[in-house]
Amino acid sequence: MRVQLTIALSGLLAMPAYSAEFDLNIEIPQLKVAEYHRPYVAVWIEGADQKAAANLAVWYMSKDSKEGHGTKWLPDLRQWWRKSGRTLKVPVDGVTGPTRPAGKHALGFDGKSPQLARLPAGEYTLVVEAVREVGGRELLKIPFRWPAAAPQSGKAQGTSELGAVALSISP
């Protein structure tokens, strides 16, 4: 759905502003292993230069346990940590949260959300990274263009720590 607003600037020409919907579905598979731990997951956007442009979500163990606080293990999300995580002071409102159980998880953003509103027009890549204690690591990427001039969608299929990841953008 396209929403158009008209903004008057001191008698200058009116400029349209558009809002887009950015919907993401991430599947965490149920693994049949002796010792199961929920994965840490980072979701971010990279620019054409492969540098982090925005953090969308970071799921980690946010409470203390006998193994220490969950932030101790955030560097295990290697790609995210190198590109963005080491400079991020967690927790971050609207970005960080607890690990998620196996199943399908939906994230939704609009074009005015803080993560997307600052993105200049261009080519981007959505990146989803998952790592699990006594488990593996997986990284999936989906390219997209921002802002969306037409509906866009992309999919990636994980093989171990992630299941299907789907991105849908509507102008």
N, C-alpha and C positions, 0 to 999 in steps of 0.2 A: 504494500500500500504506500503510495506517495503522498506526503503531506507537504503542502506549500504554504509558506508564510510570506507576507510582504512586509519589508522593513523600510521605512522612510528615513533617509539620512539628511536632515536639515535642508530639505528642498531638492536634494539630489535625486537621481533616478532610483526607483525602488529595486531592491535586490531579492530574488527568491532564495530561500534556505530550505534544504530538503533533509528529511529524516529517513534513515535506512534501518532495516532490521537485520541483525547479524546473529544468526542462530547456529548453535553448535551442539552436536550430540556425540558423547563419548561413551563407548562401551568398555567396561572393565570385566574381563571374562572370569568365570569361576574356575579356578585351577584345582585339579585333583592332585595335591601334594601333601606330604606328611606334615609339614609345618607351613601353614599359610599366614602370610602377613599382607595387610592391605598395601597397595602400592602408593608411593609418593608420586604425584603427577604435577607437572608444570605445563601451562598453556600460555603461549605468547605469540606475538606477531613480529616477524623480521622484515626489514626493508630489503630493497634490491641489493644493498651492500652487505647483507647477512648480519646486520647488527640488530639488536633488540629494539623495537619501536614502541612496544606496549606489552605489559603483562596483563593477561586476562584472568588467570586462575593459578593458584598454587595450593595443592592439597597435601598436607603433611600432618604428622602426629603432633598435635598442639599441646598435649598435656605431658607432664613429667611421668616417667616410668622408671623401673629399675635399670633400664638401659640408657637413661638420660633423657633430656628434652629433645623433642623432635627436630628442632632447628639444627641440632648437632649433625643430622644426617642429610640436610638439604644439599650439601656439596655433592652427594651421590647423584643428583640430577645434573650430571656433568655439563651437558651443553647449555642448559638454562643457567647454571651457576656461573659458567665462564662469560656468558653474554649479558647477564642481567642480575642474577641472584646475589652475587657477592656485594653488590652496591645497594641492595634493597634492605631496608630495615623492617623486618617482619615483627608483628603482624601488620598487614596492610588492609585497611577497611575496603571491602568490596572485591578483594583479590584473593587473600589467603583464607584457608578454612581447613577443617579436619579431613583426613583421608576418607575416601568413599568406599562403600562395600561393592562387591561384584554386582553388575547390573548396568542399566543404561542411565546416563546422566545428561540432562539438558542445561545448557547455558544460553542466555539470551541477552543481547545488548542492543541499544539503539544508537543511531549516529551521534546523539548528543551525550552519550556516556563519556566519562573522563578518558577512558582508554582509547576510544575511537575519535573523539572530537578533535584531538590534536594531530591526527594523522594527515599529512599533506597528500594530495592526489598522487597516486603511483601504483606500482606493482609491489605486492607483498606476499608473504608466505605465512600461513598459520602453522605453528609447530606445537606438537603435543609430545611430551617426553614422560615416560613412566619408568620407575625403578622400584624393585621390591627386595626387601631383606630376604636372604636365602632364596633369591630368585634371579630374574634377569633384568634386562634393560631394553627399552624399545623407544624409537623416535619415529614419528610420522609427520609428513609435511603435506600441506595443501595450498597451492598458489591461488591468489585472488587479486582483483583490482579494486582499489578504493579511491573515491567513492564509487558506488555501483551505479552505472548508467542503465543497466538492465539486470534482471535477475541472474544470479550466479549460484552455482553449486559445485561442490567438490567432495570427493570421498577418498579415504585411505583405509586399508585393512591391515590391522596388526596381526602378528603371528604368535605372540606369546603373552606379553604383559598388557597389551591393548587389543581390543576387538575392533569393531567398525567405528570410524570417526567420520562424521558427516558435517559439512559446512553449507549453510544456505544463507544467501544475502539477497535482500529485496530492497530496491530503491524506494 
